[in-house]
Amino acid sequence: MRSLDDPTATPADAALAAVAEAARALAGGPGGDDSREIICRSALAVAGADLAVLRMSDGVRIARRHGHGPLPSGLHTLPEGPGVPQSLLDATDCHSLHIEPLDEGLLAVAWREQVDRLPHEVVAALRVLADLASVAGERARLRARAA
């Protein structure tokens, strides 16, 4: 399996690497990086997107392609509600959007260029990442109740 950073990786290679990285983070349990942050970054990588948003009941995680600079100050926290705010898409100059719904939230990826169709490997990987995000959210809720 090739890594996410391998320029010769096929979409299937990249998808498998992204899912594996997110699954390892989730299996790692408490400590270290928040697995939901890793899931968001993995979605960005596997989709070759400019922006990834993971919106869950406990907050929003945002990942951007390296080199795009910081988000405008008003967009570090998104307003309550469903979906991805148009203001975020406008601020990042994204014109194409793909959303995977999950329990109590969504995983979205967006691109600056027009994207009409994603390879089925990418869509499948995004669906698995959304499922992993749901599991991560449930684990966080259980830890919070136990504390």
N, C-alpha and C positions, 0 to 999 in steps of 0.2 A: 504494500500500500504506500503510495507517495504521500508526502506531507502537503499541507495547505499551501506552503510557500514554493513548491516545486513548479516551475513554469511549464514543464512537460506533462503535468497532471491533466487527465481528461476530466470532464464534468463528473463522471462517476467516481474517479479517484478523489477529487476534491470533496464530493458529497460524503463519501465514506469517511474520509479523514475528519471532516467537520463533525459528523455525528459521533465518531469515536472520541474526539476531544471533549465534546459536551457530556457524553456518557461517563467518561473518566472523571470529569469534574463533579458530576452528580454523585458518583459512587464514592468520591473522596470524603464525603460527609462534611462535618463542621470544620471550620478553619480554612485558611487560604482564600482564594478568590471566590466570590459569590458565583455559584454555578449558573445563575440566570444571566450574569454579565458575560460569562463564557459562551452561553447559548446564543446570546445576542450577537457577539463578535463572530461566532461560527456561522450564523445565518448570513451575516454580511459577506464573509469569505466565500461560502459555498455558492451564493447567488451572484458573486461578482458585482455586488450592489455598491452604491454610494452612501446609502443610509440603511440602518436596521433599527427597528423600534420593537421592544418587547414591553407591552403594556399589561400589567397584572394588578390585582387588587391591592398589592402592597407597594406599588410604585411603577415607575417607567424607567427602562434602561434604554440608552441610545448609543449606537456605535456608528462611527463614520469612517469612510475610507481614509487611510493614512494620507496626510498632506492637504486635507481639505480645510484645515484651520478650525478654530473653536466655533461653537454655535453662538449666535447672538444671545446676549445676556437674558433676554426674556424667554428663551426656549430651553433653558436647562431643566426646568420643570414644566411639564405639559398640563394644561387644564384638565379637570375631571371630565369624564365622559368617554364614550366609545370612539373607536377609530383613531386615525392619525390626523391631527389638525392640519388644515390646509396651510396655515402659517408656517409650520415646520417644513412642509414640502416646498413652499415658496422660498423660504430662507435658505434652503439647501439646493435650490434650483433643480429639484427632482420632478420629472414629468411622468414616470411610469411607476406603478405601485402593484405589489402582490401581497395579499394578506392571507395568513393562515389563522383561523379562529382557534382558540383554546378555552378550556374552562376558565371563566372569569377573566378573559383577556384576549390578546391577539399577538401574533408575531408578524411583523410587516417588514418588507424590504422594498427599497425604492432606488431608482436609477435616474441619472440626469438625461441619458439618451432614451429614445423610444425603445421599449422592449415589448414585442408583440407575443412572443411565445418563449417559455422556459423549457429547457430539456427536462424530460420526465424524471431523470435522476435528481435534478435540482429540486423539483417540486416534491418528490418523495422525501428527500433529505429535509426540506423545510417542514414537512408534515411531522417527521420524526422529531425534529428539534422542537416543534410546538408541543408535542406530547411530552418530551423531556422537561420543557418549561412548566407544564402542568404538574408533573411529578415534583419538580423542585419547589414550586409554590406550595403544594400540599405538605411537603417535608418542612418547609419554613413555618407553616401554620401549626403543625404538630409540635415543633420545637418551641414555638412561642407559647403554646398552651401548657407545655410541660415545665416551662420556666417559672 
